[in-house]
């Protein structure tokens, strides 16, 4: 009988949770309180890649604005270059006003490209 072999890399996900938590200036204790876990659970998730319940997983990734695609579908993301990943990380750390500025810049580049192509 065939058995599906792929597994979620919880260690990489835990490292991203840790990175995002620190970027927000939150302690493990604060994050634990927000998602109704113990600080020790947060430590194990971040440092050991410990699995958590689906509900806790959902709370963590939505609260920290983590896209799980790269963890669920790593084969789709292996081809992305480092510059694009770096830009994604920077954009994820921006507030709404900063994102509006970046959106305007990207729109200006797109319009300039369209004009030069015609």
N, C-alpha and C positions, 0 to 999 in steps of 0.2 A: 504494500500500500504506500502511496506517495504521501509524504508529509511536507508541509510548507516550512521552509528553512529560515526565511528572513526574520530578523528580530529588530526591534526598535533599539537604537543606540542611546540608552538612557544616560550614559556617562556624558556624551556630547550635549545632550539636552540639559543635563544638570549644570554643566559648565556655562551654558547660555543663560540659564536661570540665574546663576550666580553673577554673571557679567551684567545682566539687566538690573538685578537687585542693587548691585553696587553703584551702577550708573544713576539710579534714582536716589542714592544716598540712604538706602534702607538697611537696617540690620536684619539678621536672620530672625531675631525675635519679633521685629515689626512685621515682616512678611508672614511669619507663622501665625501671628494674631489675625492678619487680614484674611488668610485662607483657612483658618481654623485647624491648624496643625501645630505640633510642638516644634520649638526651635531645633531640637535634635533631629526631627524628621526632615526639616529643611536642610540641615547640615548633611544628612545622609543622601538626600536627593542631589544636592550640589556636588558633593565630593565623592560619593560612591556610586552614583547613578541608580540609587534605589528606586524601585517602581513605587507608584502611588496609585490611589484609586482614580478612576476616570473623572470623578467630580473634582478632586483636588488638582488633578492634572489640568482640567479645564480652567479652574480658578487661577492657577499659576500662569498659564500661557496667555490668558486673556488679560489678566491684571498687569502682566509685564509686557504685553503686546508682542508676543513671540509668534512668528509664523512657523508652524510645525511642518510645512512642506519639505524643507530641506532635511528634516529628521525622518519623516515618513517615506519620502521618495529621494533618497540620497543619490541614486543613479541619474536622476534628472538634473541634479545640481552640480555634479562633479565637473562638468564642462564649463561652468561659469568662471570667468577670470577673476582674479583677486581684486581688481579695481572696482568691478561691479559689486562684489561682496562688501568692500570697504565703503562704497557709497551707500549701500543699503544700511549698513550699521550706523553711518552718520545720520542718515535720514530718520532712522528709528529713534534717534536720540533728540530729535528736534521737536519744539513745541509747535502749536498751530500757526502762529505768526511766521515763524521761520519756514515752515512748509509752504505757506502761501508765497513767500519770496522765491523759494526754490521752484515752485510750480510755474511762477511767472517767468523765471529765467529759462526753464525748459521749453515753455511755450514760445518764448522769443527766439530761441535757437531753431525750433521746428519751423516757425514762420520764415525765418531768414533762409533756411535750407530750401523751403518750397519756392521762394522767390528766385533763388540762384539756379534752381533746376528748370525754371520756365523761361 
